[in-house]
């Protein structure tokens, strides 16, 4: 949509109107479908208009990059805690979680590793609690 300021050459009335495009304005003018809102004249021209540029950006629309960096920093801090206090079992997470739960294996430390959504669902159905957290690789920014 485009907004034009229109001027009637008959009565000098100035008014605004919206069009889907500049071509649409020209098409409607040729068909004599644009008239003055004041005197009903068809002798209408569009004025040159400058685009409206707001000097203030709505703060709700600006991405908050500081917040994103803050969240990422907290996640990395949490990851560091997990690496220092839990045992990494990698792809064996499902097996290790079951072994600990059913008493086949005693572990002084909690475990962390990789599991699919299906694996997590199976563990939950068996009453084995797990937590899923976002994980950044060490080389990711």
Backbone as ProteinMPNN parsed JSONL, in Angstrom:
{"seq_chain_A": "XXXXXXXXXXXXXXXXXXXXXXXXXXXXXXXXXXXXXXXXXXXXXXXXXXXXXXXXXXXXXXXXXXXXXXXXXXXXXXXXXXXXXXXXXXXXXXXXXXXXXXXXXXXXXXXXXXXXXXXXXXXXXXXXXXXXXXXXXXXXX", "coords_chain_A": {"N_chain_A": [[0.848, -1.18, 0.0], [0.396, 2.261, -0.7], [0.551, 5.631, 0.226], [-0.777, 8.574, -0.99], [-0.571, 12.106, -1.304], [-3.066, 14.027, -2.463], [-4.048, 16.553, -4.832], [-6.52, 18.806, -5.675], [-7.043, 20.396, -8.714], [-9.008, 22.119, -9.297], [-10.261, 23.25, -6.963], [-8.166, 23.522, -5.242], [-7.985, 21.884, -3.038], [-6.453, 19.763, -0.698], [-5.845, 16.406, -0.07], [-5.511, 13.097, 1.373], [-4.943, 9.773, 0.135], [-5.099, 6.2, -0.095], [-3.416, 3.7, -2.047], [-2.937, 0.624, -3.84], [-0.665, 0.524, -5.387], [1.579, 2.617, -7.332], [0.972, 2.328, -9.985], [-1.644, 1.508, -9.816], [-2.874, 3.859, -8.95], [-2.555, 5.454, -11.275], [-4.054, 3.932, -13.113], [-6.667, 4.057, -12.003], [-7.078, 6.808, -12.191], [-7.081, 7.229, -14.969], [-9.4, 5.853, -15.551], [-11.164, 7.573, -14.555], [-11.943, 7.504, -11.859], [-11.077, 8.723, -9.633], [-11.77, 11.336, -7.6], [-12.25, 14.711, -6.343], [-12.682, 15.169, -2.888], [-13.923, 17.35, -1.956], [-15.056, 19.087, -4.022], [-15.82, 17.36, -6.0], [-14.515, 17.205, -8.404], [-12.729, 15.826, -11.212], [-10.241, 16.518, -11.815], [-7.48, 15.852, -10.703], [-4.322, 15.641, -9.137], [-1.378, 13.92, -8.065], [0.709, 14.73, -5.333], [4.193, 15.244, -4.748], [5.577, 13.15, -2.398], [7.356, 12.659, 0.606], [8.917, 9.827, 2.086], [7.761, 8.574, 5.212], [9.757, 8.526, 7.865], [10.498, 7.241, 10.87], [12.103, 8.63, 13.638], [12.413, 7.47, 16.034], [12.813, 4.25, 17.162], [10.673, 1.633, 17.868], [11.073, 0.224, 20.949], [10.197, -2.313, 21.584], [10.369, -3.687, 19.236], [13.006, -3.859, 18.587], [15.662, -6.15, 18.466], [16.867, -7.723, 21.375], [19.949, -8.011, 21.878], [21.704, -8.128, 23.977], [20.327, -9.542, 25.957], [20.138, -12.049, 24.757], [22.848, -12.765, 24.665], [23.308, -12.82, 27.395], [21.678, -14.962, 28.245], [22.867, -17.054, 26.815], [25.371, -17.037, 28.01], [24.706, -17.835, 30.627], [23.792, -20.431, 30.109], [26.173, -21.608, 29.209], [27.642, -21.408, 31.551], [26.196, -23.153, 33.172], [26.651, -25.5, 31.752], [29.389, -25.804, 32.222], [29.371, -26.32, 34.96], [28.016, -28.784, 34.936], [29.848, -30.39, 33.476], [31.95, -30.434, 35.294], [30.89, -31.727, 37.507], [29.448, -34.005, 36.871], [29.349, -37.235, 35.298], [30.389, -37.886, 32.04], [28.717, -39.813, 29.708], [28.207, -40.087, 27.091], [26.978, -41.553, 24.129], [25.994, -43.729, 25.431], [24.058, -43.088, 27.216], [21.344, -43.907, 27.656], [21.572, -46.639, 28.398], [23.252, -46.396, 30.682], [21.688, -44.761, 32.368], [19.509, -46.431, 32.89], [20.858, -48.542, 34.168], [21.777, -47.344, 36.54], [19.308, -46.589, 37.651], [17.923, -49.032, 38.019], [19.56, -50.249, 39.816], [21.774, -51.769, 39.04], [24.165, -50.574, 38.803], [26.227, -48.572, 40.743], [26.567, -45.147, 41.314], [28.445, -42.407, 42.192], [28.379, -39.954, 41.179], [26.205, -37.91, 39.164], [25.001, -38.42, 35.796], [25.639, -37.418, 32.388], [24.819, -37.063, 28.916], [24.167, -38.129, 25.548], [20.963, -38.466, 24.083], [18.105, -39.585, 22.295], [14.878, -38.154, 21.463], [13.019, -40.168, 21.559], [14.33, -42.01, 23.229], [14.386, -40.56, 25.635], [11.672, -40.397, 26.131], [11.074, -43.113, 26.572], [12.571, -43.585, 28.919], [11.232, -41.878, 30.672], [8.706, -43.111, 30.755], [9.427, -45.35, 32.163], [9.808, -44.334, 34.596], [12.143, -43.011, 35.09], [13.825, -40.16, 35.741], [14.827, -37.439, 33.748], [16.615, -34.644, 32.347], [16.524, -32.191, 29.837], [18.709, -30.061, 28.272], [19.759, -27.105, 26.465], [22.721, -27.355, 24.495], [25.89, -26.119, 23.936], [28.568, -26.498, 21.741], [32.059, -26.552, 22.51], [33.522, -24.952, 20.722], [31.674, -23.213, 19.642], [30.37, -19.946, 19.139]], "CA_chain_A": [[0.0, 0.0, 0.0], [1.101, 3.53, -0.764], [-0.312, 6.764, 0.557], [-0.467, 9.773, -1.755], [-1.261, 13.355, -1.022], [-3.681, 14.422, -3.73], [-4.426, 17.959, -4.887], [-7.529, 19.12, -6.677], [-6.666, 21.592, -9.471], [-10.18, 23.007, -9.384], [-10.519, 24.007, -5.725], [-6.92, 23.505, -4.471], [-8.126, 21.053, -1.846], [-5.415, 18.736, -0.565], [-6.32, 15.285, 0.733], [-4.713, 11.878, 1.258], [-5.646, 8.563, -0.236], [-4.25, 5.021, -0.173], [-3.504, 2.903, -3.271], [-2.118, -0.585, -3.742], [0.612, 0.81, -6.048], [1.518, 3.84, -8.151], [0.269, 1.937, -11.215], [-3.079, 1.489, -9.495], [-3.316, 5.256, -8.969], [-2.648, 5.869, -12.68], [-5.169, 3.202, -13.722], [-7.921, 4.636, -11.509], [-7.198, 8.174, -12.727], [-7.484, 7.086, -16.374], [-10.792, 5.407, -15.568], [-11.917, 8.683, -13.952], [-12.53, 7.035, -10.618], [-10.537, 9.52, -8.525], [-12.372, 12.669, -7.625], [-12.019, 15.544, -5.178], [-13.634, 14.94, -1.818], [-14.555, 18.634, -1.652], [-15.882, 19.626, -5.108], [-16.142, 16.245, -6.883], [-13.801, 17.359, -9.669], [-11.851, 14.727, -11.608], [-8.964, 17.142, -12.142], [-6.7, 15.541, -9.503], [-2.922, 15.252, -9.308], [-0.727, 13.504, -6.823], [1.843, 15.562, -4.957], [5.388, 14.503, -4.37], [5.572, 12.907, -0.958], [8.556, 12.021, 1.133], [8.543, 8.721, 2.958], [7.749, 8.894, 6.637], [10.764, 7.75, 8.571], [10.438, 7.536, 12.295], [13.417, 8.76, 14.251], [12.422, 6.609, 17.211], [12.48, 2.857, 16.887], [9.929, 1.035, 18.965], [11.99, -0.647, 21.684], [9.681, -3.685, 21.584], [10.692, -4.328, 17.971], [14.446, -4.03, 18.486], [16.111, -7.374, 19.129], [17.684, -7.465, 22.552], [21.106, -8.875, 21.745], [22.306, -8.288, 25.298], [19.581, -10.607, 26.634], [20.541, -13.301, 24.112], [24.197, -13.065, 25.142], [23.192, -13.136, 28.816], [21.129, -16.319, 28.343], [23.902, -17.969, 26.327], [26.402, -17.078, 29.042], [24.184, -18.646, 31.731], [23.777, -21.828, 29.655], [27.566, -22.081, 29.211], [28.005, -21.54, 32.963], [25.537, -24.383, 33.604], [27.396, -26.579, 31.105], [30.664, -25.956, 32.936], [29.027, -26.979, 36.216], [27.7, -30.189, 34.627], [31.097, -31.075, 33.109], [32.792, -30.588, 36.485], [30.234, -32.453, 38.587], [28.74, -35.184, 36.384], [30.146, -38.114, 34.446], [29.93, -37.918, 30.65], [28.574, -41.191, 29.223], [28.033, -40.02, 25.634], [25.865, -42.261, 23.488], [25.548, -44.796, 26.336], [23.216, -42.475, 28.247], [20.157, -44.731, 27.913], [22.017, -47.818, 29.14], [23.775, -45.973, 31.984], [20.568, -44.271, 33.179], [18.767, -47.622, 33.346], [21.709, -49.281, 35.106], [21.739, -46.625, 37.823], [17.938, -46.616, 38.17], [17.538, -50.378, 38.449], [20.491, -50.706, 40.841], [22.86, -52.596, 38.525], [25.405, -49.817, 38.87], [26.218, -47.497, 41.726], [27.309, -43.997, 40.826], [28.517, -41.31, 43.151], [28.106, -38.743, 40.397], [25.163, -37.996, 38.152], [25.537, -38.625, 34.45], [25.085, -36.652, 31.272], [25.223, -37.622, 27.63], [23.283, -37.918, 24.404], [19.8, -39.352, 23.973], [17.084, -39.112, 21.36], [13.569, -37.878, 22.073], [12.413, -41.486, 21.808], [14.996, -42.551, 24.416], [13.922, -39.781, 26.793], [10.29, -40.812, 26.372], [11.134, -44.455, 27.176], [13.039, -43.445, 30.298], [10.149, -41.25, 31.447], [7.688, -44.152, 30.947], [9.949, -46.29, 33.155], [9.945, -43.623, 35.864], [13.513, -42.492, 35.209], [13.784, -38.724, 35.472], [15.925, -36.852, 32.983], [16.43, -33.231, 31.998], [17.109, -31.842, 28.551], [19.124, -28.662, 28.247], [20.502, -26.752, 25.244], [24.151, -27.61, 24.687], [26.776, -25.491, 22.965], [29.884, -27.122, 21.625], [33.098, -25.642, 23.027], [33.997, -24.025, 19.691], [30.598, -22.341, 19.181], [30.365, -18.598, 19.734]], "C_chain_A": [[0.891, 1.238, 0.0], [0.103, 4.664, -0.527], [0.163, 7.975, -0.247], [-1.23, 10.959, -1.208], [-1.771, 13.854, -2.375], [-4.106, 15.887, -3.659], [-5.425, 18.158, -6.025], [-7.122, 20.419, -7.378], [-7.818, 22.581, -9.561], [-10.355, 23.861, -8.129], [-9.301, 24.078, -4.803], [-7.014, 22.733, -3.153], [-7.027, 19.985, -1.856], [-5.947, 17.651, 0.367], [-5.451, 14.06, 0.472], [-5.588, 10.714, 0.837], [-4.629, 7.424, -0.366], [-4.507, 4.255, -1.467], [-2.609, 1.681, -3.115], [-0.751, -0.388, -4.397], [0.47, 2.107, -6.828], [0.814, 3.54, -9.476], [-1.239, 1.939, -11.001], [-3.646, 2.906, -9.493], [-3.535, 5.714, -10.41], [-3.831, 5.202, -13.374], [-6.515, 3.795, -13.291], [-8.152, 6.047, -12.039], [-7.66, 8.137, -14.185], [-8.948, 6.677, -16.501], [-11.741, 6.454, -14.961], [-12.674, 8.255, -12.699], [-11.968, 7.764, -9.394], [-11.102, 10.929, -8.643], [-12.085, 13.395, -6.309], [-13.104, 15.287, -4.127], [-14.418, 16.212, -1.474], [-15.524, 19.08, -2.753], [-16.273, 18.583, -6.155], [-15.482, 16.335, -8.262], [-12.92, 16.138, -9.934], [-10.449, 15.221, -11.942], [-8.026, 17.053, -10.922], [-5.282, 15.149, -9.899], [-2.374, 14.772, -7.974], [0.473, 14.414, -6.587], [3.038, 14.664, -4.654], [5.381, 14.378, -2.853], [6.891, 12.277, -0.557], [8.123, 10.87, 2.034], [8.607, 9.152, 4.418], [8.718, 7.955, 7.335], [10.753, 8.182, 10.023], [11.839, 7.613, 12.856], [13.54, 7.89, 15.486], [12.009, 5.211, 16.794], [11.78, 2.311, 18.111], [10.832, 0.018, 19.664], [11.499, -2.087, 21.739], [10.066, -4.43, 20.321], [12.186, -4.569, 17.808], [14.842, -5.34, 19.162], [17.02, -7.012, 20.298], [18.855, -8.442, 22.537], [21.791, -9.099, 23.089], [21.645, -9.427, 26.044], [19.996, -11.969, 26.078], [21.922, -13.714, 24.613], [24.185, -13.468, 26.611], [22.695, -14.572, 29.018], [22.18, -17.338, 27.913], [25.015, -18.129, 27.365], [25.966, -17.958, 30.221], [24.173, -20.133, 31.359], [25.193, -22.391, 29.681], [28.077, -22.276, 30.639], [27.439, -22.855, 33.526], [26.26, -25.592, 33.018], [28.697, -26.858, 31.845], [30.434, -26.688, 34.254], [28.774, -28.481, 35.985], [28.982, -30.964, 34.31], [31.968, -31.349, 34.332], [32.192, -31.508, 37.541], [29.495, -33.728, 38.167], [29.676, -35.991, 35.487], [29.547, -38.137, 33.04], [29.903, -39.357, 30.168], [28.286, -41.251, 27.723], [26.79, -40.704, 25.135], [25.309, -43.392, 24.357], [24.577, -44.283, 27.405], [22.027, -43.357, 28.627], [20.521, -45.94, 28.778], [22.441, -47.44, 30.561], [22.648, -45.496, 32.901], [19.754, -45.443, 33.724], [19.56, -48.401, 34.394], [21.684, -48.635, 36.485], [20.357, -46.761, 38.451], [17.577, -47.986, 38.741], [18.542, -51.001, 39.419], [21.61, -51.591, 40.357], [24.211, -51.906, 38.698], [25.238, -48.718, 39.905], [27.066, -46.362, 41.173], [27.276, -42.901, 41.872], [28.175, -39.984, 42.465], [26.9, -38.983, 39.496], [25.809, -38.183, 36.792], [24.925, -37.62, 33.482], [25.609, -37.249, 29.98], [24.183, -37.324, 26.577], [22.156, -38.938, 24.395], [18.812, -38.734, 22.99], [15.799, -38.803, 22.117], [12.864, -39.188, 22.434], [12.999, -42.11, 23.072], [14.491, -41.858, 25.686], [12.5, -40.195, 27.164], [10.249, -42.183, 27.049], [11.546, -44.376, 28.642], [11.941, -42.868, 31.19], [9.055, -42.279, 31.758], [8.112, -45.175, 31.997], [10.123, -45.624, 34.526], [11.34, -43.077, 36.117], [13.5, -41.02, 34.796], [15.027, -38.271, 34.721], [15.623, -35.367, 32.779], [17.136, -32.988, 30.668], [17.469, -30.362, 28.617], [19.795, -28.368, 26.912], [22.001, -26.936, 25.508], [24.939, -26.974, 23.557], [28.089, -26.263, 22.943], [30.93, -26.081, 22.059], [33.544, -24.607, 22.007], [32.904, -23.103, 19.143], [30.668, -21.004, 19.885], [29.108, -18.338, 20.485]], "O_chain_A": [[1.965, 1.267, 0.599], [-1.026, 4.643, -1.018], [1.333, 8.353, -0.198], [-2.357, 10.845, -0.725], [-0.995, 14.072, -3.305], [-4.469, 16.398, -2.6], [-5.204, 17.74, -7.162], [-6.882, 21.43, -6.717], [-7.61, 23.754, -9.871], [-10.574, 25.068, -8.228], [-9.386, 24.629, -3.706], [-6.192, 22.929, -2.258], [-6.723, 19.391, -2.891], [-6.438, 17.942, 1.457], [-4.741, 13.997, -0.532], [-6.783, 10.661, 1.128], [-3.464, 7.645, -0.697], [-5.642, 4.163, -1.935], [-1.642, 1.7, -2.353], [0.217, -1.047, -4.018], [-0.633, 2.634, -6.969], [0.134, 4.407, -10.025], [-2.008, 2.319, -11.884], [-4.756, 3.137, -9.971], [-4.574, 6.291, -10.731], [-4.537, 5.85, -14.147], [-7.396, 4.008, -14.123], [-9.289, 6.435, -12.305], [-8.524, 8.916, -14.589], [-9.646, 7.091, -17.426], [-12.95, 6.242, -14.872], [-13.844, 8.579, -12.498], [-12.337, 7.46, -8.26], [-10.928, 11.61, -9.653], [-11.728, 12.779, -5.304], [-14.289, 15.201, -4.449], [-15.441, 16.158, -0.792], [-16.674, 19.412, -2.468], [-16.989, 18.904, -7.103], [-15.864, 15.61, -9.181], [-12.429, 15.5, -9.004], [-9.576, 14.434, -12.308], [-7.811, 18.036, -10.212], [-5.071, 14.422, -10.87], [-2.843, 15.166, -6.907], [1.16, 14.814, -7.526], [2.89, 13.481, -4.346], [5.205, 15.357, -2.128], [7.464, 11.469, -1.288], [7.072, 10.94, 2.672], [9.419, 9.996, 4.795], [8.51, 6.742, 7.382], [10.973, 9.35, 10.345], [12.673, 6.75, 12.578], [14.648, 7.603, 15.938], [10.977, 5.02, 16.15], [12.23, 2.498, 19.242], [11.299, -0.936, 19.041], [12.305, -2.999, 21.923], [10.094, -5.66, 20.311], [12.596, -5.388, 16.986], [14.42, -5.618, 20.285], [17.84, -6.099, 20.203], [18.783, -9.537, 23.095], [22.393, -10.15, 23.311], [22.331, -10.208, 26.703], [20.183, -12.924, 26.832], [22.142, -14.879, 24.946], [24.946, -14.339, 27.031], [23.221, -15.306, 29.855], [22.363, -18.364, 28.568], [25.533, -19.227, 27.567], [26.764, -18.733, 30.748], [24.501, -20.988, 32.182], [25.401, -23.521, 30.121], [28.85, -23.196, 30.907], [28.12, -23.572, 34.261], [26.459, -26.593, 33.706], [29.061, -28.013, 32.065], [31.208, -27.571, 34.623], [29.255, -29.327, 36.738], [29.181, -32.069, 34.815], [32.646, -32.374, 34.399], [32.921, -32.019, 38.392], [28.974, -34.45, 39.017], [30.673, -35.473, 34.984], [28.351, -38.376, 32.869], [30.92, -40.05, 30.203], [28.14, -42.334, 27.155], [25.69, -40.477, 25.639], [24.258, -43.95, 24.043], [24.311, -44.976, 28.388], [21.743, -43.529, 29.812], [19.853, -46.223, 29.772], [22.036, -48.088, 31.527], [22.658, -45.801, 34.093], [19.359, -45.44, 34.89], [19.0, -48.863, 35.387], [21.579, -49.334, 37.493], [20.242, -47.019, 39.649], [16.993, -48.082, 39.82], [18.389, -52.161, 39.804], [22.349, -52.13, 41.18], [25.257, -52.554, 38.735], [24.223, -48.022, 39.931], [28.149, -46.587, 40.632], [26.216, -42.522, 42.369], [27.739, -39.027, 43.107], [26.612, -40.117, 39.115], [27.031, -38.112, 36.662], [23.855, -37.059, 33.721], [26.68, -37.854, 29.94], [23.409, -36.374, 26.704], [22.366, -40.12, 24.666], [18.705, -37.513, 22.878], [15.662, -39.159, 23.288], [12.207, -39.297, 23.47], [12.269, -42.671, 23.889], [14.206, -42.514, 26.688], [12.162, -40.327, 28.34], [9.48, -42.392, 27.988], [10.944, -45.021, 29.501], [11.746, -43.316, 32.32], [8.537, -42.323, 32.874], [7.267, -45.794, 32.645], [10.533, -46.269, 35.491], [11.674, -42.721, 37.247], [13.202, -40.686, 33.65], [16.143, -38.684, 35.036], [14.505, -34.909, 33.016], [18.216, -33.523, 30.418], [16.642, -29.522, 28.971], [20.344, -29.275, 26.286], [22.479, -26.696, 26.617], [24.698, -27.243, 22.38], [28.64, -26.627, 23.983], [30.69, -24.877, 21.976], [33.91, -23.493, 22.382], [33.181, -22.287, 18.263], [30.983, -20.928, 21.073], [28.938, -17.255, 21.047]]}, "name": "protein", "num_of_chains": 1, "seq": "XXXXXXXXXXXXXXXXXXXXXXXXXXXXXXXXXXXXXXXXXXXXXXXXXXXXXXXXXXXXXXXXXXXXXXXXXXXXXXXXXXXXXXXXXXXXXXXXXXXXXXXXXXXXXXXXXXXXXXXXXXXXXXXXXXXXXXXXXXXXX"}
